Structure formats: C-alpha cells, structure tokens
Amino acid sequence: MIRIPCPNCGPRNSNEFRYSGEPRKRPVGDDVTPAEFRAYLYEHTNALGWVKENWYHSAGCRRFFQIERHTLSNDCRPVGSAPQESAS
C-alpha cells in the first residue's frame, strides 16, 4: 500500500487519489509538430529515485497537489522536504 501525504487531509491510502502525471510544460503554439505533442503525451522520464508527481485527491479534498515519490520503494514525501536520516 502506498500512503500519499495530502497537504490538506494528511496521509491517506493511494486508492483515494488519481495520478495526474509528471509536472511538465505543455507544448503550445501553431508550430508544435504532431511528434512533439505525442512525445509530451507518452514519453516519460521513468527515472530511478525521487520524482515529482501530480496527484488529485478524488475521495477527499478534491484538490491537485505535488509530491515526491521514490520510484523503487514507493516512499512519498511532500515536495521540498529533506530526505530523512535512516537510523542505524
């Protein structure tokens, strides 16, 4: 289970949310080619480590927000928080 830290409602189970993708700038203008727009829609970084993501709390406050999620462990934290020290 992934626990998403909603900034308005607190930590909740991920089934209350909808993933809205990575924050990226949408290509606009008359000079955007179909290939550029297709890349915007379907090509993602898929990086290993902490990645910023947009989420929508559909079963709670109904607001969009960003979190950072570690793609290997699925640990989540609010955007801008420092990494936690591990106790040894």
Buried (B, 14 or more C-beta within 10 A) or exposed (E): EEEBBBEEBEEBEBEBBEEEEBEEEEEEEEEEEEEEEEEEEEEEEEEEEBBEBBBBBEEBBEEEBBBBBBBEEEBBBEEEEEEEEEEE
